[in-house]
Amino acid sequence: MKNNENAIPLSKQLNQWVGYLKVGHKIGLGYGLAIFVAILGTTTGFVIGDSYHKEALEREEASLNAYRLVNDLQNKALLIRLDWLELPIILDKPELVKKQKAAIKEHQTEFKRLWVKFKSKFNKTEEKEEEKQESIISENYSARLIYESYSQFPDLYLQQVEELIKNLNFNNIQPTKLETTRTQLTNFSNTEYSRKLEYFAKDLLSLSQEMYEEYEKAEAEFAVAQQLRLKIFFASAVLSVLIAILLATFTSRAISKPLQSVTDVAQKTTQEANFDLQAPVTTSDETGKLATSLNQLILRVKQLLIEKEQKSEELQKANEKLIMTQKQMVAQEKLASLGSLTAGIAHEIRNPLNFVNNFAQLSVELVQELSEEIAQQTTNINEDTAESITDILSLLSTNVSKIEHHGQRAEKIVGNMLLHARNGGHLWESSNLNQLLEETANLAYHGIRAKDSSFNVTFDTDYDENIGEIEVVIQDISRAFLNILGNACYAIQQKLKQQGNEFTPILNIRTRNLQDKVEIRIRDNGSGMTPEVRDRIFEHFFTTKPTGEGTGLGLSLTYDIIVQQHQGSLEVESEVDIYTEFIITLPKKNQ
């Protein structure tokens, strides 16, 4: 079964074989086939036409023979009937009786032979050359009716005749018995068998007429067959010529089509610069070799173009990378300069701030001592004056406490500025993540407040105390958190400007302990992002802020710090005018 399924069709094998021929051989084969088909078709047409002609002739002859058989059988039946009708008349003439007796015997013998032959057409006992005659008689309804109605009659009638001849001595009839014999003969002629012979002859006469009509029909068919033979001959000749022309055309196309395909591919390749095209290789001749060579040439040119494009892309990427690196270096230099400047300013602020804090603390202590001293001298001071001094000391104590509180707050802010501005090495250190987020959130908030004093936001924090400390590069991870929190505050600020007091700014910060990892979620209810912006926020130099307010490096650097440096993950979810949430995961240990 597998061999049959895998067998190559004959037409495909023939096409493959023709494909291996050379062009010259194909031309010779095409013309040879055309001539061969013309001769074969004409000969075939002649043979087919002659076959029809022969068949019609055989049917005509069979019809004629059938007609003759039935007609002869009918004649013999009539002659036998007449012989027995004449015999009583000439009974007194011995010489005529003798001749009549011989005629009766001859007619009966011939009748019997013809009847046996007629019956054989239904018994299929004749030779093959008489089959058509048999079919003509046996298929005729009247003939079959005669055969079925009179199948036993001729034999019985002849037996009756034989018995009569035995009983009557025709050679020596006595004059005294002449009338008796004549009466017997007359009575025999009037018997049922004799009358049935007459009916039999009439039925045969009708059948003979039908056989003659069948003969005339066969004769007409023979004439039609003669015309048909000529028509088939001429039609086959014309058809053979047409097939020969088609074969010649097919051969020409088999040669020209592959050449045309190769030409079309070559022209398309040059006109459209499409080097994905390939010429179909359908033959193994000179045209197939030409198509193979053209395909190899196209592939080589395509390969060279691909190599050229790859080199161009590599150069372009290298150029873009160089430009990006230059911009990053400039940005980092600016950040470094800004960090140095911030550190210098922070140091300069810290010195007088230390004096403020120290003297504020000293003033608190002095106010306390003064209050105690005045309390001891209450007997020497006027009551109204003592009350006035107490009120002033109370107000002074409150003001000094406020100075001390805000001084300490300013000290904390300066400390955070120094933390983010320092340029120390990228050292991995253990850090309290919750505290780091808290400090960075305050720094981002006050950064916006420094530019917009009306800005305010509600912090909704949920820190997981089970996190403990994690290993990070504090400077870098703080910068990453600051970028995200700064953008969150910026988004809230923009929405607050649009909606005013109807909008309640909220910044959610969540941390969760995930065994060997921690999860940080920073969510704001600011302006949100479109899907197009969300898909590009981590690209270098992409920003939605107005010119001069953003470099487009903040979130790209944040992504590098979290994902590449700390081997964490950074995802973002957002809906326009509803929220933006950054989801950060960090390993607890340095990977």
C-alpha positions as CSV (number, residue, x, y, z in Angstrom):
1,M,0.0,0.0,0.0
2,K,2.8,2.4,0.9
3,N,4.5,1.8,-2.5
4,N,1.2,2.7,-4.3
5,E,0.8,5.8,-2.2
6,N,4.3,7.0,-2.8
7,A,4.3,6.1,-6.5
8,I,4.8,9.1,-8.8
9,P,2.0,9.7,-11.3
10,L,2.8,8.8,-14.9
11,S,2.1,12.4,-16.1
12,K,4.6,13.8,-13.6
13,Q,7.2,11.2,-14.6
14,L,6.6,12.1,-18.3
15,N,7.0,15.8,-17.5
16,Q,10.2,15.1,-15.6
17,W,11.6,13.0,-18.5
18,V,10.7,15.8,-21.0
19,G,12.3,18.3,-18.6
20,Y,15.7,16.5,-18.9
21,L,15.7,16.7,-22.7
22,K,17.7,19.4,-24.4
23,V,15.9,22.2,-26.4
24,G,16.9,20.6,-29.8
25,H,15.6,17.2,-28.7
26,K,12.3,18.8,-27.5
27,I,11.8,20.4,-30.9
28,G,12.4,17.1,-32.7
29,L,10.2,15.2,-30.3
30,G,7.4,17.8,-30.7
31,Y,7.4,17.6,-34.5
32,G,7.7,13.8,-34.4
33,L,4.8,13.5,-32.1
34,A,2.7,15.8,-34.3
35,I,3.3,13.7,-37.4
36,F,2.7,10.5,-35.5
37,V,-0.6,11.7,-34.0
38,A,-1.8,12.9,-37.4
39,I,-1.1,9.4,-39.0
40,L,-2.4,7.5,-36.0
41,G,-5.6,9.6,-35.8
42,T,-6.3,9.3,-39.5
43,T,-5.7,5.5,-39.4
44,T,-7.9,5.2,-36.2
45,G,-10.7,7.1,-37.8
46,F,-10.5,4.9,-40.9
47,V,-10.6,1.7,-38.7
48,I,-13.5,3.0,-36.6
49,G,-15.5,4.0,-39.7
50,D,-14.8,0.7,-41.4
51,S,-15.9,-1.1,-38.2
52,Y,-19.3,0.7,-38.3
53,H,-19.6,0.0,-42.1
54,K,-18.8,-3.7,-41.6
55,E,-21.3,-4.0,-38.7
56,A,-24.0,-2.4,-40.8
57,L,-23.2,-4.7,-43.7
58,E,-23.4,-7.7,-41.5
59,R,-26.7,-6.6,-40.1
60,E,-28.0,-6.0,-43.6
61,E,-26.9,-9.5,-44.7
62,A,-28.3,-11.0,-41.5
63,S,-31.7,-9.3,-42.1
64,L,-31.8,-10.5,-45.7
65,N,-31.0,-14.1,-44.6
66,A,-33.6,-13.9,-41.9
67,Y,-36.2,-12.7,-44.4
68,R,-35.3,-15.5,-46.9
69,L,-35.5,-18.1,-44.1
70,V,-39.0,-17.0,-43.0
71,N,-40.1,-16.5,-46.6
72,D,-38.9,-20.0,-47.7
73,L,-40.5,-21.6,-44.7
74,Q,-43.8,-19.9,-45.5
75,N,-43.6,-21.0,-49.1
76,K,-42.9,-24.6,-48.2
77,A,-45.8,-24.6,-45.8
78,L,-48.1,-23.3,-48.6
79,L,-46.7,-25.8,-51.2
80,I,-47.3,-28.7,-48.8
81,R,-50.9,-27.4,-48.3
82,L,-51.4,-27.2,-52.1
83,D,-49.8,-30.6,-52.7
84,W,-52.4,-32.3,-50.5
85,L,-55.2,-30.3,-52.0
86,E,-54.2,-31.3,-55.5
87,L,-53.6,-35.0,-54.7
88,P,-57.3,-36.0,-54.6
89,I,-57.9,-34.4,-58.0
90,I,-55.2,-36.4,-59.8
91,L,-55.7,-39.6,-57.9
92,D,-56.9,-41.5,-61.0
93,K,-53.7,-40.6,-62.9
94,P,-50.9,-42.8,-61.6
95,E,-48.1,-40.9,-63.3
96,L,-49.2,-37.6,-61.9
97,V,-49.7,-39.2,-58.5
98,K,-46.2,-40.5,-58.6
99,K,-44.8,-37.0,-59.4
100,Q,-47.0,-35.4,-56.7
101,K,-45.9,-37.9,-54.1
102,A,-42.2,-37.1,-54.9
103,A,-43.0,-33.4,-54.7
104,I,-44.7,-33.9,-51.4
105,K,-41.7,-35.7,-50.0
106,E,-39.3,-33.1,-51.3
107,H,-41.4,-30.2,-49.9
108,Q,-41.8,-31.9,-46.5
109,T,-38.1,-32.6,-46.2
110,E,-37.2,-29.0,-47.1
111,F,-40.0,-27.7,-44.7
112,K,-38.6,-29.9,-41.9
113,R,-35.0,-28.6,-42.5
114,L,-36.2,-24.9,-42.6
115,W,-38.3,-25.4,-39.4
116,V,-35.3,-26.9,-37.6
117,K,-33.2,-24.0,-38.7
118,F,-35.9,-21.5,-37.5
119,K,-36.2,-23.2,-34.1
120,S,-32.4,-23.1,-33.7
121,K,-32.5,-19.3,-33.7
122,F,-34.2,-19.6,-30.3
123,N,-32.1,-22.5,-29.1
124,K,-28.7,-20.7,-29.8
125,T,-27.3,-23.8,-31.5
126,E,-26.0,-22.1,-34.6
127,E,-22.4,-21.0,-35.2
128,K,-21.1,-17.5,-34.2
129,E,-21.3,-16.1,-37.8
130,E,-25.1,-16.5,-37.6
131,E,-25.5,-14.8,-34.3
132,K,-26.8,-11.6,-35.9
133,Q,-29.4,-13.5,-37.8
134,E,-30.4,-15.3,-34.6
135,S,-30.8,-12.1,-32.8
136,I,-32.9,-10.6,-35.5
137,I,-35.3,-13.5,-35.4
138,S,-35.2,-14.3,-31.7
139,E,-35.7,-10.7,-30.7
140,N,-38.7,-10.3,-33.0
141,Y,-41.9,-10.5,-31.0
142,S,-44.0,-12.1,-33.8
143,A,-41.2,-14.7,-34.5
144,R,-41.1,-15.6,-30.8
145,L,-44.9,-15.8,-30.7
146,I,-44.9,-18.2,-33.7
147,Y,-42.1,-20.3,-32.1
148,E,-44.1,-20.6,-28.8
149,S,-47.4,-21.2,-30.5
150,Y,-46.3,-23.7,-33.2
151,S,-43.3,-25.3,-31.4
152,Q,-44.7,-28.8,-31.6
153,F,-47.1,-28.5,-34.6
154,P,-44.8,-29.1,-37.6
155,D,-43.4,-32.3,-36.2
156,L,-46.9,-33.6,-35.3
157,Y,-48.2,-32.6,-38.7
158,L,-45.4,-34.4,-40.5
159,Q,-46.0,-37.5,-38.3
160,Q,-49.7,-37.4,-39.4
161,V,-48.6,-37.2,-43.0
162,E,-46.2,-40.1,-42.6
163,E,-48.9,-42.3,-41.1
164,L,-51.4,-41.3,-43.9
165,I,-48.9,-42.2,-46.5
166,K,-48.2,-45.6,-44.9
167,N,-52.0,-46.4,-44.7
168,L,-52.6,-45.4,-48.3
169,N,-50.9,-47.3,-51.1
170,F,-50.6,-44.6,-53.8
171,N,-48.6,-46.9,-56.1
172,N,-51.5,-49.3,-56.6
173,I,-54.9,-47.8,-55.9
174,Q,-57.8,-50.1,-56.9
175,P,-60.5,-48.4,-58.9
176,T,-63.0,-49.6,-56.4
177,K,-61.1,-47.9,-53.7
178,L,-60.4,-44.7,-55.6
179,E,-63.4,-42.8,-54.2
180,T,-62.6,-44.0,-50.7
181,T,-59.0,-42.9,-50.9
182,R,-60.1,-39.5,-52.4
183,T,-62.5,-39.1,-49.5
184,Q,-59.8,-39.9,-47.0
185,L,-57.4,-37.4,-48.6
186,T,-60.2,-34.7,-48.7
187,N,-61.0,-35.4,-45.0
188,F,-57.3,-35.1,-44.1
189,S,-57.1,-31.7,-45.9
190,N,-59.9,-30.5,-43.8
191,T,-58.5,-31.8,-40.5
192,E,-57.4,-29.4,-37.7
193,Y,-53.7,-30.1,-38.5
194,S,-54.2,-29.1,-42.2
195,R,-56.1,-25.9,-41.3
196,K,-53.5,-25.1,-38.7
197,L,-50.8,-25.5,-41.4
198,E,-52.7,-22.8,-43.3
199,Y,-52.8,-20.5,-40.3
200,F,-49.1,-21.2,-39.8
201,A,-48.4,-20.1,-43.3
202,K,-50.4,-16.9,-42.9
203,D,-48.5,-16.1,-39.7
204,L,-45.2,-16.8,-41.5
205,L,-46.4,-14.4,-44.2
206,S,-46.9,-11.6,-41.7
207,L,-43.5,-12.4,-40.1
208,S,-41.9,-12.4,-43.6
209,Q,-43.3,-8.9,-44.2
210,E,-41.8,-7.8,-40.8
211,M,-38.4,-9.4,-41.8
212,Y,-38.5,-7.6,-45.1
213,E,-39.1,-4.3,-43.3
214,E,-36.2,-5.1,-41.0
215,Y,-34.1,-5.8,-44.1
216,E,-35.1,-2.4,-45.6
217,K,-34.2,-0.8,-42.3
218,A,-30.8,-2.5,-42.2
219,E,-30.3,-1.5,-45.8
220,A,-31.0,2.2,-44.8
221,E,-28.6,1.8,-41.8
222,F,-26.0,0.4,-44.1
223,A,-26.3,3.5,-46.3
224,V,-26.0,5.7,-43.3
225,A,-23.0,3.7,-42.1
226,Q,-21.3,4.3,-45.4
227,Q,-21.8,8.1,-45.0
228,L,-20.7,7.8,-41.3
229,R,-17.5,6.0,-42.3
230,L,-16.6,8.9,-44.6
231,K,-17.5,11.5,-41.9
232,I,-15.5,9.7,-39.2
233,F,-12.6,9.4,-41.6
234,F,-12.6,13.1,-42.4
235,A,-13.4,14.1,-38.7
236,S,-10.5,12.0,-37.4
237,A,-8.2,13.4,-40.0
238,V,-9.2,17.0,-39.0
239,L,-9.0,16.1,-35.3
240,S,-5.6,14.6,-35.8
241,V,-4.3,17.7,-37.5
242,L,-5.7,19.8,-34.7
243,I,-4.1,17.6,-32.0
244,A,-0.9,17.7,-34.0
245,I,-1.1,21.5,-34.0
246,L,-1.8,21.5,-30.3
247,L,1.2,19.3,-29.6
248,A,3.4,21.5,-31.7
249,T,2.1,24.5,-29.8
250,F,2.6,22.8,-26.5
251,T,6.1,21.9,-27.4
252,S,6.8,25.5,-28.4
253,R,5.4,26.7,-25.2
254,A,7.3,24.1,-23.2
255,I,10.4,25.7,-24.7
256,S,9.4,29.4,-24.6
257,K,7.5,29.5,-21.3
258,P,10.6,28.8,-19.1
259,L,12.6,31.3,-21.1
260,Q,9.8,33.9,-20.6
261,S,9.7,33.1,-16.9
262,V,13.4,33.7,-16.6
263,T,13.1,36.9,-18.6
264,D,10.2,38.2,-16.5
265,V,12.1,37.5,-13.2
266,A,15.2,39.2,-14.5
267,Q,13.2,42.3,-15.6
268,K,11.2,42.4,-12.3
269,T,14.4,42.1,-10.2
270,T,16.1,45.0,-12.0
271,Q,13.0,47.2,-12.2
272,E,11.6,46.7,-8.7
273,A,14.9,45.9,-6.9
274,N,13.1,42.9,-5.5
275,F,15.8,40.3,-4.7
276,D,13.3,37.9,-3.1
277,L,12.2,36.7,-6.5
278,Q,13.3,33.4,-7.9
279,A,13.0,32.0,-11.4
280,P,11.1,28.7,-11.4
281,V,13.5,25.8,-12.4
282,T,11.1,23.4,-14.2
283,T,13.5,21.7,-16.6
284,S,17.1,20.4,-16.7
285,D,17.9,21.7,-20.1
286,E,19.8,24.9,-21.1
287,T,16.8,27.0,-19.9
288,G,16.9,25.3,-16.5
289,K,20.6,25.9,-16.1
290,L,20.1,29.5,-17.1
291,A,17.3,29.9,-14.4
292,T,19.6,28.3,-11.8
293,S,22.4,30.7,-12.6
294,L,20.1,33.7,-12.5
295,N,18.7,32.5,-9.1
296,Q,22.2,32.1,-7.7
297,L,23.1,35.6,-9.0
298,I,20.0,37.1,-7.3
299,L,20.7,35.3,-4.0
300,R,24.3,36.6,-4.1
301,V,23.2,40.2,-4.8
302,K,20.6,39.8,-2.0
303,Q,23.2,38.5,0.4
304,L,25.5,41.5,-0.4
305,L,22.6,43.9,0.1
306,I,21.7,42.3,3.4
307,E,25.3,42.5,4.5
308,K,25.4,46.2,3.5
309,E,22.1,46.9,5.4
310,Q,23.5,45.1,8.4
311,K,26.6,47.2,8.3
312,S,24.6,50.3,7.9
313,E,22.3,49.3,10.8
314,E,25.4,48.6,12.9
315,L,26.9,51.9,12.1
316,Q,23.6,53.7,12.7
317,K,23.2,51.9,16.1
318,A,26.8,52.7,17.0
319,N,26.2,56.3,16.1
320,E,23.0,56.4,18.1
321,K,24.7,54.7,21.0
322,L,27.5,57.2,20.8
323,I,25.1,60.1,20.8
324,M,23.2,58.6,23.7
325,T,26.4,58.0,25.6
326,Q,27.5,61.6,25.0
327,K,24.1,62.9,26.2
328,Q,24.2,60.6,29.2
329,M,27.8,61.7,30.0
330,V,26.6,65.3,29.7
331,A,23.6,64.6,31.9
332,Q,25.7,62.7,34.4
333,E,28.3,65.5,34.4
334,K,25.4,68.0,35.0
335,L,24.1,65.8,37.8
336,A,27.6,65.5,39.2
337,S,28.1,69.3,39.0
338,L,24.6,69.7,40.5
339,G,25.5,67.2,43.2
340,S,28.7,69.0,44.0
341,L,26.9,72.3,44.0
342,T,24.1,70.9,46.2
343,A,26.7,69.4,48.5
344,G,28.6,72.7,48.8
345,I,25.3,74.6,49.4
346,A,24.3,72.1,51.9
347,H,27.6,72.4,53.7
348,E,27.4,76.1,53.7
349,I,23.8,76.0,55.0
350,R,24.7,73.4,57.6
351,N,27.3,75.7,59.3
352,P,24.9,78.6,60.1
353,L,22.1,76.1,60.7
354,N,24.2,74.4,63.4
355,F,24.6,77.8,65.1
356,V,20.9,78.4,64.8
357,N,20.1,74.9,66.3
358,N,22.8,75.3,69.0
359,F,21.7,78.8,70.1
360,A,18.0,77.8,69.9
361,Q,18.7,74.9,72.3
362,L,20.8,77.3,74.5
363,S,18.0,79.9,74.4
364,V,15.5,77.2,75.6
365,E,17.7,76.4,78.5
366,L,18.2,80.1,79.3
367,V,14.5,80.8,79.2
368,Q,14.0,77.8,81.6
369,E,16.6,79.2,84.0
370,L,15.2,82.7,83.8
371,S,11.7,81.3,84.5
372,E,13.0,79.6,87.6
373,E,14.9,82.7,88.8
374,I,11.8,84.9,88.4
375,A,9.7,82.3,90.3
376,Q,12.1,82.7,93.2
377,Q,11.9,86.5,93.1
378,T,8.1,86.8,93.0
379,T,8.1,88.4,96.4
380,N,10.3,91.3,95.2
381,I,8.4,91.9,91.9
382,N,5.1,93.6,91.4
383,E,2.3,91.1,90.6
384,D,1.3,92.8,87.3
385,T,5.0,93.0,86.3
386,A,5.5,89.4,87.2
387,E,2.5,88.3,85.1
388,S,3.7,90.4,82.2
389,I,7.2,88.9,82.5
390,T,5.7,85.3,82.7
391,D,3.6,85.9,79.5
392,I,6.7,87.2,77.6
393,L,8.8,84.2,78.8
394,S,6.0,81.9,77.7
395,L,5.9,83.5,74.2
396,L,9.7,83.5,74.0
397,S,9.8,79.8,75.0
398,T,7.2,78.9,72.3
399,N,9.1,80.9,69.6
400,V,12.5,79.3,70.6
401,S,10.8,75.8,70.5
402,K,9.5,76.5,67.0
403,I,13.0,77.7,65.9
404,E,14.5,74.6,67.3
405,H,11.9,72.3,65.6
406,H,12.2,73.8,62.2
407,G,16.0,74.0,62.5
408,Q,16.1,70.3,63.2
409,R,13.8,69.8,60.2
410,A,16.1,71.9,58.0
411,E,19.0,69.8,59.3
412,K,17.2,66.6,58.2
413,I,16.5,68.1,54.7
414,V,20.2,69.2,54.4
415,G,21.2,65.6,55.4
416,N,19.0,64.1,52.7
417,M,20.5,66.5,50.2
418,L,24.0,65.5,51.1
419,L,23.0,61.9,50.9
420,H,21.8,62.2,47.3
421,A,24.5,64.6,46.2
422,R,27.5,62.7,47.4
423,N,29.7,61.1,44.7
424,G,31.1,58.1,46.7
425,G,31.7,54.7,45.1
426,H,28.8,52.4,44.2
427,L,29.0,50.4,47.4
428,W,26.5,47.8,48.4
429,E,25.2,48.5,51.9
430,S,22.4,47.2,54.2
431,S,19.6,49.8,54.4
432,N,16.2,50.1,56.0
433,L,14.0,50.2,52.9
434,N,11.0,51.8,54.7
435,Q,13.1,54.6,56.1
436,L,14.8,55.2,52.8
437,L,11.4,55.5,51.0
438,E,10.1,57.8,53.8
439,E,13.1,60.1,53.4
440,T,13.0,60.1,49.6
441,A,9.3,60.8,49.5
442,N,9.8,63.9,51.8
443,L,12.6,65.1,49.6
444,A,10.5,64.7,46.4
445,Y,7.6,66.5,48.1
446,H,9.7,69.4,49.3
447,G,11.3,69.6,45.9
448,I,7.9,70.4,44.4
449,R,7.0,72.6,47.3
450,A,10.1,74.7,46.7
451,K,8.7,75.6,43.3
452,D,5.0,75.7,44.2
453,S,4.2,76.6,47.8
454,S,0.5,75.9,47.2
455,F,1.3,72.2,46.4
456,N,0.2,69.7,49.0
457,V,-0.4,66.0,49.0
458,T,-1.7,63.4,51.4
459,F,0.8,60.5,52.0
460,D,-1.0,57.1,52.5
461,T,1.8,54.7,53.6
462,D,1.7,51.1,54.5
463,Y,5.2,49.8,55.3
464,D,5.7,46.1,56.1
465,E,7.9,46.1,59.2
466,N,8.9,42.4,58.6
467,I,11.1,43.5,55.6
468,G,14.1,44.5,57.7
469,E,17.2,45.7,55.9
470,I,18.1,44.9,52.3
471,E,21.4,45.1,50.4
472,V,21.3,48.0,47.9
473,V,23.5,50.8,46.5
474,I,21.9,53.5,48.6
475,Q,22.9,56.4,46.4
476,D,21.6,54.7,43.2
477,I,18.4,53.2,44.6
478,S,17.5,56.5,46.3
479,R,17.9,58.3,43.0
480,A,15.6,55.7,41.4
481,F,12.9,56.1,44.1
482,L,13.3,59.9,43.9
483,N,12.7,59.8,40.1
484,I,9.5,57.8,40.5
485,L,8.2,59.8,43.5
486,G,9.1,63.1,41.8
487,N,7.2,62.1,38.7
488,A,4.2,61.1,40.9
489,C,4.2,64.5,42.6
490,Y,4.5,66.2,39.2
491,A,1.5,64.2,37.8
492,I,-0.5,65.1,40.9
493,Q,0.5,68.8,40.6
494,Q,-0.7,68.9,36.9
495,K,-4.1,67.4,37.8
496,L,-4.4,69.8,40.8
497,K,-3.8,72.7,38.4
498,Q,-6.6,71.5,36.1
499,Q,-9.3,70.5,38.7
500,G,-8.4,72.8,41.6
501,N,-9.9,72.2,45.0
502,E,-12.3,69.5,43.7
503,F,-9.3,67.2,43.5
504,T,-7.8,65.5,46.6
505,P,-4.1,64.5,45.9
506,I,-3.1,61.2,47.4
507,L,0.2,59.4,47.1
508,N,0.2,55.7,48.2
509,I,3.4,53.9,49.2
510,R,3.2,50.2,50.0
511,T,5.9,47.7,50.9
512,R,5.5,43.9,51.2
513,N,7.8,41.1,52.3
514,L,8.1,38.3,49.7
515,Q,10.5,35.9,51.4
516,D,13.8,36.6,49.5
517,K,12.3,39.6,47.8
518,V,10.5,42.8,48.6
519,E,7.7,44.5,46.7
520,I,7.3,48.3,46.5
521,R,4.1,49.9,45.1
522,I,4.0,53.6,44.5
523,R,0.6,54.9,43.3
524,D,-0.6,58.4,42.6
525,N,-4.1,59.6,41.6
526,G,-2.7,62.1,39.1
527,S,-3.2,62.6,35.4
528,G,-2.2,59.0,34.4
529,M,-0.8,57.9,31.0
530,T,-2.1,56.7,27.7
531,P,-1.1,53.2,26.5
532,E,1.2,54.8,23.9
533,V,3.1,56.9,26.6
534,R,3.2,53.9,29.0
535,D,4.9,51.8,26.4
536,R,7.7,54.3,25.9
537,I,8.4,55.8,29.3
538,F,11.5,53.7,29.9
539,E,13.1,54.8,26.5
540,H,16.1,57.1,26.7
541,F,15.3,60.8,26.2
542,F,11.5,60.2,26.1
543,T,9.6,62.8,28.2
544,T,6.1,64.3,28.3
545,K,7.2,67.3,30.2
546,P,7.6,70.7,28.5
547,T,11.0,71.7,27.1
548,G,13.4,72.6,29.8
549,E,11.6,70.7,32.6
550,G,12.7,67.2,31.8
551,T,15.7,65.4,30.1
552,G,14.0,62.1,29.4
553,L,16.7,60.2,31.3
554,G,15.1,59.9,34.7
555,L,13.0,56.7,34.2
556,S,15.4,55.1,31.8
557,L,18.1,55.4,34.4
558,T,15.7,54.2,37.1
559,Y,15.0,51.1,35.0
560,D,18.7,50.5,34.6
561,I,19.3,50.9,38.3
562,I,16.4,48.6,39.4
563,V,16.5,45.9,36.7
564,Q,20.1,45.7,35.6
565,Q,22.1,46.9,38.6
566,H,19.9,45.4,41.4
567,Q,18.4,42.5,39.3
568,G,14.9,43.5,40.2
569,S,11.8,44.2,38.1
570,L,9.9,47.4,37.3
571,E,6.4,47.5,35.9
572,V,3.9,50.3,35.4
573,E,0.1,50.3,35.3
574,S,-1.9,53.4,34.4
575,E,-5.3,54.8,33.3
576,V,-5.7,58.3,32.0
577,D,-7.0,60.8,34.6
578,I,-7.3,58.0,37.2
579,Y,-4.0,56.6,38.5
580,T,-0.4,55.5,37.8
581,E,1.2,52.7,39.8
582,F,4.8,51.6,39.7
583,I,5.4,48.0,40.9
584,I,9.0,47.4,42.0
585,T,10.5,44.1,43.2
586,L,14.0,43.9,44.7
587,P,16.0,41.0,46.0
588,K,17.0,41.3,49.6
589,K,20.6,40.1,49.0
590,N,23.1,41.4,46.4
591,Q,22.9,39.0,43.4
